[in-house]
Amino acid sequence: MALANENYLKVPQIYCFDEIEKKVNAYKLLHPKAEIIRLGAGDVTRPLPAEVIKAMHKAIDELGHENSFRGYSPPQGYDFLISKIQKEYKSLGISLAKETIFINDGAKSAIGNIGHVLGRDNIIAIAEPVYPVYENATIMSGRAGNIIDESKWSNIVYLACTPENNFIPELPEEKVDVIYICNPNNPTGTAMNRAELKKWVDYAIDHHSIIVYDGAYEAYIQQDEIPRSIYEIKGAKKVAIEVRTFSKTAEFTGLRCGYAVFPHELNVFTKFGESVPLVDLWSRRNSNYTNGVSYIVQRGAEAVFSAKGKQEVNEIINYYITNTQLVRNELIALGFEVFGQVNSPYIWFKVPDNMSSWKYFNELLFQKNIVGTPGILFGSKGEGYMRFTGFSSRENIPIRY
């Protein structure tokens, strides 16, 4: 008798954001002529940068000739892309060895797969509200322990992010082993500065913990005091994995490409106390579980780092930032309590009249034709809040109240 991994039964059958699409599609059936303003999903809407398209066309042509054909990608990724990523970090004053950078098919899968190389008895710390994949990956890997109420798990330490702490997670009182940090944060749009992030690096060094640092939105950082990489913080290479993606930077949500960094200095421990470089474990996992990201997509990603590619990407990012500012300014003018946006494509705001997040979602959809993301989808501390995004066409930005 084949047995199931019952941990998978502990997470919802429908991914939380798919629930929104179900509700929107049902509404469209009832109101086929409604012009819906989509400020909910985190998907991008602009066309691919021209340099990316050009590079991918060239790569396709190369695959059509015997002397330039390529089959499997190296599991770690092609050197031509990895070297560009090295140079990008070098511009921040950060030196990374080539063998510590791994190309993947996006931040989501990298974050979920990191658990494969970590022990099952680790205590996990997660900010709340935050991107739900951190918690779901912990549950499905069997690390969450037992459910202790409707939304909490015994082996997860929840770091409450509230208006009182400006939605910046505070250090836990107890010892934790693995810490998920999203900076700038999804959904709140708030970001930790260097001093705040250094507290976490120092904590991880003192407790031999690991930080899984999700830098998916680093390209949206506007303020100099917000680090673009956790490796700008002294000692971070000893404790941090950094995950980045081209999805929200260069419109790659459909192409799927990102990368993760596992510095040589970052070690984990066996049950006998033996120190093991985490990059060695990840390299073994990578070699056995993937044949790499396609050559065509990696050539497209390489083009992002060209002079013209950077210009085109910056234009896209500025477009979304302007959208986000327009939405934020409108909400403030209407009297909402608003957070985020400055270093992020997300606006986090308080729902009026103490309504629940889902009730307000329905009110926006049925009365205003506006789609947002209920804060409760990001954890119990998100209840009573809503997330809007700037990932929309400019024509779809006016909010009709």
Beta strands, then each sheet from edge to edge (+ up, - down):
strand 1: 37-38
strand 2: 101-104
strand 3: 124-128
strand 4: 156-160
strand 5: 178-182
strand 6: 210-214
strand 7: 240-245
strand 8: 258-261
strand 9: 267-269
strand 10: 275-277
strand 11: 338-340
strand 12: 346-350
strand 13: 370-371
strand 14: 373-374
strand 15: 385-389
sheet 1: 1+ 13+
sheet 2: 2+ 8- 7+ 6+ 5+ 3+ 4+
sheet 3: 9+ 10-
sheet 4: 11+ 12- 15+ 14-
end
